[in-house]
């Protein structure tokens, strides 16, 4: 991993609209950074995060997130060639009963 400011200065600040980016640290905030970039970011930012944290770390964090919107989840699964069923958010979704309108 590089320096704290190296990656954060290259990412769009709108990904972190609700946090003080000057207090965000790349090691303790890795989950937030990865989640925001992969749900709100573009391919350049995703590649930057993968290069910074490493593919294994990124996949591990994304796989354990409790929620990823369906469109982002599908993209992430295809990008990393990982079955959608191996993501925690998909497993939780499947375990909750669906409520249908009559």
N, C-alpha and C positions, 0 to 999 in steps of 0.2 A: 504494500500500500504506500501511496505517496503522501505528501503533506496534506494537512486538513484543508487549507485554503486552495490547494491546486484543483481539486475536483469541484468543490463548492462554487468557486469563482467561474467555472465553465458551465454550470447548470443554470437553467432559467430560474430566477428568484420566485416566479409565480407558482412553482411547484411547492414552495414552502411559505405560502401566503399567511399561514396561521402560526408560524414559529419564528423566533428570533434567530435568523440564520447565522449571526455572529456567535451565538452560543451553541450552535449545533456542531457536534464533533463526529467525524467520519466513522470512528469505531463504535461509539455508544449509540450513534444515530443511524447505523447502517440499515436497520430494518425500515425506518422511515424514508431514508433516501432511496433505497431500492424500490420500495412500494410506490412512492410518488412518481419516480421516473418511469416505472413500467406500467403505471396506470394513466399517467398524464403526459408522458414525454414522447419524444420522437426517436427515430432510429439512431440518430447521431448520439443523443444523450444516453440511450440504452447501451450502445457500444462503449461509450465512455465509462459507464458504470461497470460493465462486464470487464473491461480492461483494468479498471482500478481495483475492484474487489475480487475478481476472478470468477470464472463461470460456475465453479462448484459452490462457492459461497452465495452467489446470486440465486442459483437454482434452489439451494437449501432454504434460503429465506422465503422465496416466492412459494415454495411448496408447502410451507408451514403457516402462511398467512390465513387468518380466519375468513377473510372475504376478499375476493377479486371479482370485479364485474365480469359478466359472461363473455363479453367481446374481448376484453384484455386477457382473460384466462385462456380463451381459445388461441389467441395470438401467441401467448407465452408458451403454451403447450407445443405449438407447432415450431416456434423458434428454437426451443431446446429439445425437440423431438422426444417429449416426455408424455406418456399417457395422461389424459385429463383426470383419470380416476386416482392418480397418485398425488393430487393436490388436496390439501386439507379442506380448502373451501368447497371443493366439489363433494367430498365425503360428507361434510356437514350438511350441505344442501340436500343430499340424497337421504340423510337420516331424519329430516324434518318432513312431516306430512304436509302435502299440498292441500290448501283449502280452495274449494271450487265454488263458484257462485251457482245457485240453482236457477 
